[in-house]
């Protein structure tokens, strides 16, 4: 049995429960403490999920037994908190995006390199059964040579203001449909096709403000700071080209979540923000689609990326949901709006390794 890796969690908001449950599915992880600017909130969450210790951020970072800190703060605080974790000599795993700006993302990676610690970042949904099955099918040649792909997030016109308890940040710098949901789709494409070399895009703010319709905030006006409809094209180093739409402005659509078109067939995948879903193949000349059995478990959750980092630290191998991957995704996402504003292609100067696929035949709760 692996030695437990103790982790601390900073931020006890809406995604906290998913991370607690997801991390506890892996034998290698032990949640030692949690912290939040609102201590009462952290105490309530710790009691609800039986976490032994609640402390300040400073005390959590000073704890010598905690090796990995999971950063679940709001996007604008990701870089600041991650840098504090790194400066404390600990590995950090951040919610997406890695940072709001490229400059801050670069600072995080540079600081980690200097300190000799690792940076991990969501999303880790590409490690779920759905996307890992897609990866194996492509790698094994089921659709031949990939030629093109599409990725569509046609969010409806109500947007997050219709359901989220804190919808404002979705429309502030650091979010919008591209930086908030785009990481799932772009990470999935990079997992399947490799890094991106250039981008072209168009982006717009369709409505200057949104009207909250959730029970908690009904009628409140939310100013919009970022594009709410982004469409673009990606040119991959390996040759394929892809089309992407991320939007909070579409009422209804009949579009696939993610498809890859190859020389010998088509692969159709489920929503890449989920860990499972159906995977369909239609090979050249076939009369209908075939549903493929999943090669890996879909009964995993947020936290599989943290567990993979823990195994990577223990075994001295690269972790899959890496800071380099997250920075490349951030670089690509910013390029769409830059392309829209400048009217030209944007060359992507960053690169990342295509994450290694998960091995077959993993036991529940293990990754190596």
C-alpha positions in Angstrom: 0.0 0.0 0.0 1.2 3.5 -0.9 2.3 5.9 1.9 -0.5 8.5 2.4 0.2 11.9 1.0 -1.4 14.6 3.2 -3.2 17.4 1.4 -4.7 20.7 2.6 -7.6 22.5 0.8 -7.8 26.3 0.6 -11.3 27.5 -0.3 -14.5 25.8 0.8 -16.9 27.0 -1.8 -19.3 25.2 -4.2 -16.7 22.8 -5.7 -15.3 21.8 -2.3 -17.6 18.8 -1.8 -16.7 17.4 -5.2 -13.0 17.5 -4.4 -13.4 16.0 -0.9 -15.4 13.1 -2.3 -13.1 12.7 -5.4 -9.9 12.8 -3.4 -11.1 10.3 -0.8 -11.7 7.8 -3.6 -7.9 7.3 -3.8 -6.0 5.4 -1.1 -2.9 7.6 -1.5 -4.6 10.8 -0.4 -5.5 12.0 3.1 -7.2 15.3 3.6 -5.5 16.7 6.7 -6.9 20.3 6.9 -9.0 23.0 5.2 -9.0 26.8 5.3 -11.1 29.6 4.1 -11.1 33.4 4.5 -14.5 32.8 6.2 -13.5 30.5 9.0 -17.1 29.8 10.1 -17.7 28.5 6.6 -14.6 26.3 6.7 -15.7 25.0 10.2 -19.1 24.0 8.9 -17.7 22.2 5.9 -15.1 20.4 8.0 -17.8 19.2 10.4 -20.0 18.1 7.5 -17.2 16.1 5.8 -15.3 14.9 8.9 -12.1 16.8 8.2 -10.0 16.8 11.4 -8.5 20.3 11.3 -9.6 23.8 10.3 -7.0 26.5 10.3 -5.9 29.8 8.8 -4.2 29.8 5.4 -1.0 30.8 7.1 -1.1 27.8 9.5 -2.0 25.4 6.7 1.0 26.5 4.7 3.2 26.2 7.7 2.2 22.6 8.4 5.3 20.5 7.5 3.2 17.3 7.1 1.0 18.7 4.2 2.7 18.0 0.9 0.0 19.1 -1.6 -2.3 22.1 -1.3 -5.4 22.2 -3.4 -6.3 25.7 -4.3 -10.1 26.1 -4.7 -10.3 29.9 -4.5 -12.0 32.2 -7.0 -10.2 32.6 -10.4 -8.8 36.1 -9.6 -7.0 34.6 -6.5 -5.6 31.5 -8.2 -2.2 32.9 -9.0 -1.7 34.7 -5.6 -2.7 31.7 -3.6 -0.7 29.3 -5.7 2.4 31.5 -5.4 2.0 31.5 -1.6 1.8 27.7 -1.6 4.9 27.4 -3.7 6.8 29.9 -1.6 6.0 27.7 1.4 7.8 24.8 -0.4 4.6 22.8 -1.1 3.2 21.3 -4.3 0.0 23.1 -5.5 -3.0 21.8 -7.4 -5.3 24.6 -8.6 -8.8 24.8 -9.9 -9.0 26.1 -13.4 -7.8 28.4 -14.9 -4.2 28.3 -13.8 -4.3 32.1 -13.6 -6.3 35.0 -15.1 -3.4 36.3 -17.2 -0.5 34.7 -19.0 1.9 36.8 -17.0 0.6 35.4 -13.7 0.6 31.9 -15.1 4.2 32.2 -16.1 5.0 33.5 -12.6 3.5 30.4 -11.0 5.4 28.0 -13.2 8.7 29.9 -12.8 8.3 30.0 -9.0 7.6 26.3 -8.9 10.7 25.5 -11.0 12.8 27.6 -8.7 11.4 26.0 -5.5 11.6 22.4 -7.0 7.8 21.8 -6.5 5.1 20.7 -8.8 2.1 22.6 -10.2 -1.1 20.8 -11.1 -4.3 22.2 -12.4 -7.9 21.3 -13.3 -9.6 20.1 -15.3 -8.8 16.5 -14.7 -12.0 15.2 -16.4 -9.8 14.0 -19.3 -8.7 11.3 -16.9 -12.2 9.9 -16.7 -13.4 6.8 -18.5 -15.1 8.8 -21.4 -12.1 10.8 -22.5 -9.5 8.0 -21.8 -11.6 5.7 -24.0 -11.5 8.3 -26.8 -7.7 8.6 -26.3 -7.2 4.9 -26.7 -9.4 4.6 -29.7 -7.5 7.4 -31.5 -4.1 6.1 -30.4 -5.1 2.6 -31.6 -6.1 3.9 -35.1 -9.9 3.3 -35.0 -10.6 6.4 -37.0 -7.3 6.5 -38.9 -5.3 9.7 -39.0 -7.1 12.6 -37.2 -7.9 15.4 -39.7 -10.3 17.7 -37.9 -12.4 18.2 -34.7 -15.2 20.2 -33.3 -16.0 21.3 -29.7 -19.2 23.1 -28.9 -20.5 24.5 -25.6 -23.8 26.2 -26.6 -24.7 27.5 -23.1 -28.3 28.8 -23.0 -29.3 32.4 -22.8 -30.1 32.3 -19.1 -26.5 31.5 -18.3 -25.1 30.8 -14.8 -27.2 33.7 -13.4 -30.2 31.4 -13.5 -28.8 28.8 -11.1 -25.5 29.7 -9.5 -25.4 31.1 -5.9 -22.6 33.5 -6.9 -23.0 34.2 -10.6 -21.2 37.6 -10.8 -17.7 36.1 -11.3 -18.8 34.3 -14.4 -19.0 37.7 -16.2 -15.9 39.2 -14.7 -12.3 39.1 -16.0 -11.0 35.6 -15.5 -14.2 33.9 -16.4 -16.8 34.0 -19.2 -17.6 30.9 -21.2 -14.1 30.6 -22.6 -12.0 30.8 -19.3 -14.7 29.1 -17.2 -15.8 26.2 -19.4 -13.3 26.3 -22.3 -10.6 24.6 -20.2 -12.6 21.3 -20.3 -12.9 21.4 -24.1 -9.4 22.6 -25.0 -7.8 20.2 -22.5 -9.8 17.4 -24.0 -8.6 18.4 -27.5 -5.0 18.6 -26.4 -5.2 15.2 -24.8 -6.5 13.7 -28.0 -4.5 15.7 -30.6 -1.6 17.3 -28.8 -0.5 21.0 -28.5 -1.8 23.9 -30.5 0.4 26.1 -32.8 -2.0 28.9 -33.8 -5.5 30.2 -33.2 -8.0 32.4 -35.0 -11.1 33.7 -33.2 -14.1 36.0 -33.0 -15.6 37.2 -29.7 -18.4 39.4 -28.5 -20.2 40.7 -25.5 -23.8 40.1 -26.6 -25.5 41.8 -23.7 -24.0 44.5 -21.5 -25.7 43.1 -18.4 -27.4 40.0 -17.3 -30.5 39.7 -15.1 -30.3 37.1 -12.3 -33.3 34.7 -12.2 -32.2 32.4 -9.4 -34.2 32.6 -6.2 -31.4 34.1 -4.2 -30.5 36.9 -6.6 -33.7 37.3 -8.7 -33.8 40.7 -10.5 -30.3 41.8 -9.7 -28.3 43.2 -12.6 -24.9 41.8 -13.3 -22.5 43.9 -15.5 -20.7 41.9 -18.2 -16.9 42.5 -18.5 -15.9 39.6 -20.8 -17.0 38.1 -24.1 -20.0 35.8 -23.7 -19.8 34.2 -27.2 -16.5 33.1 -28.6 -15.9 31.1 -31.7 -12.6 30.1 -33.1 -10.3 27.7 -35.0 -7.3 25.8 -33.6 -4.4 24.6 -35.7 -2.6 21.7 -34.0 1.1 20.9 -34.2 0.3 17.4 -35.3 -1.8 18.5 -38.3 -5.5 18.5 -37.5 -7.6 21.7 -37.3 -10.6 22.2 -35.0 -13.5 24.5 -34.6 -14.8 25.6 -31.1 -17.7 27.6 -29.8 -18.1 28.6 -26.1 -21.2 30.6 -25.3 -23.6 31.8 -22.6 -25.8 33.3 -25.3 -27.4 30.4 -27.1 -31.0 29.4 -26.1 -31.0 26.0 -27.9 -28.7 24.1 -30.3 -28.3 20.7 -31.9 -24.6 20.5 -31.8 -22.2 17.7 -30.6 -20.1 18.3 -27.6 -16.9 16.9 -29.1 -16.1 15.0 -32.3 -12.9 14.0 -34.0 -12.9 13.3 -37.7 -10.3 10.9 -39.1 -9.3 9.4 -42.4 -11.1 6.2 -41.5 -14.0 7.3 -39.5 -15.5 9.6 -36.8 -15.4 9.6 -33.0 -18.2 11.3 -31.1 -17.7 12.0 -27.4 -19.8 13.2 -24.5 -19.5 16.5 -22.6 -15.8 16.8 -21.7 -16.7 18.5 -18.4 -17.9 15.1 -17.2 -15.9 12.0 -16.3 -18.0 9.5 -18.2 -20.6 9.5 -21.0 -21.1 7.6 -24.2 -18.4 7.2 -26.8 -19.5 6.5 -30.4 -17.6 5.4 -33.4 -18.7 5.4 -37.0 -16.1 3.9 -39.3 -15.8 4.6 -43.0 -18.5 2.6 -44.9 -20.4 1.7 -41.7 -24.2 2.2 -41.8 -24.6 3.3 -38.3 -22.8 4.4 -35.1 -21.4 1.9 -32.6 -21.2 2.6 -28.9 -17.8 1.6 -27.5 -17.3 0.1 -24.1 -15.3 2.3 -21.8 -11.7 1.3 -21.3 -11.4 3.0 -18.0 -13.6 3.8 -15.0 -16.0 6.7 -15.2 -16.7 6.3 -11.4 -14.0 8.9 -10.5 -14.4 12.6 -9.8 -12.6 15.8 -9.2 -9.5 14.9 -7.4 -8.2 12.2 -9.7 -5.7 14.9 -10.9 -4.6 15.4 -7.3 -4.2 11.7 -6.8 -2.2 11.4 -10.1 0.1 14.1 -8.8 0.6 12.3 -5.5 1.5 9.1 -7.4 3.8 11.0 -9.7 5.6 12.5 -6.7 6.0 9.1 -5.0 7.2 7.3 -8.2 9.2 10.1 -9.8 7.2 10.4 -13.0 5.4 13.3 -14.7 1.9 14.0 -13.6 -0.8 14.4 -16.2 -2.9 17.4 -15.2 0.3 19.5 -15.2 1.0 23.2 -14.9 2.5 23.2 -18.4 -0.7 21.7 -19.8 -2.8 24.3 -17.9 -0.6 27.2 -19.0 -0.8 26.0 -22.7 -4.6 25.9 -22.3 -4.6 29.5 -20.8 -2.4 30.7 -23.6 -4.8 29.3 -26.2 -7.9 30.7 -24.5 -6.5 34.2 -24.4 -5.5 34.0 -28.1 -9.2 33.8 -29.3 -10.0 37.3 -28.0 -6.7 38.7 -29.1 -7.4 37.3 -32.6 -10.8 38.9 -32.6 -9.5 42.3 -31.6 -6.5 42.2 -34.0 -8.1 40.5 -36.9 -5.2 38.1 -37.4 -4.0 34.6 -36.4 -2.3 34.4 -33.1 0.8 32.1 -32.9 0.9 30.1 -29.7 4.4 30.2 -28.3 3.9 27.8 -25.4 4.0 24.1 -25.8 3.2 21.1 -23.5 3.6 17.4 -23.7 0.5 15.4 -24.6 -0.4 13.8 -21.3 0.4 10.1 -21.0 -2.8 7.9 -21.2 -3.8 6.0 -18.0 -2.8 2.4 -18.0 -5.4 -0.3 -18.5 -6.7 -2.6 -15.7 -6.4 -0.1 -12.8 -7.8 -1.2 -9.5 -10.4 1.0 -7.9 -8.7 3.8 -5.9 -5.3 3.3 -7.6 -3.6 5.0 -10.5 -0.2 3.2 -10.7 
